[in-house]
């Protein structure tokens, strides 16, 4: 539990945050580094297929 507390503390510590995030424009990114495009219709279909009020993953996370 202490490890988790330390990780969360570091994650949300303002001293560890970057002041300015640098976002590259599409023109600045090499074609080899780009991820494949996701179509809006694919995204909408996936969202509609999701079960409501259910978390993804294994249900035994807290009780291994």
N, C-alpha and C positions, 0 to 999 in steps of 0.2 A: 504494500500500500504506500510505503514511503517513496518508492521509485516513481510510482504514478504521480504522487503529489509533487515531487521534484520536477518531473517532466511538464506537468501542467503549469507550475509556477514559472518555469523558464519560457514556456510557450507564450504566456500572457504577460510577461514582464516587459514593461515599456522600454527598458534599457536594451533589450534584445531585438526590438523591432527595427526594421529598416525605415528610414525617414522617407525616402523617395523610391518608389518602385519604377523600374525602367521597363516600359512596354515597347517591344519592337513592332514596327509596322509590318504589314504583310510583305511589302517589297524588300524589307531588310532580312527576312528569313529565307534561307536556302530552300530550294524545292525539296531536297532530300530530307530536311528536318521537319517538314510539314506532316501533320497527321492526316489520315484520310478524311474526306468531308463526310459529315453526317447530314442526311437530308431531313428537312423539317417533318416530312411525312413519316420517316422512320422514328423520329423522336416522339411524335404524337401517338403513333401506334404503340410504342413501348410504354408510354405513360398510361395509356388506356388499359393495357394488359396487366399493369401492376395491381396487386391486391391491396385494397385500402387498409390502412392502420396496421400494416405488417412491416416489420423490419427485415432487411435482407440478411442472409447469412445463416449460420448455424444457431439453433435455439439454445445450445448448451454453453454459451459463452460464459455465463456467470456460475454455472454448476458443472464443471468438467468431470 
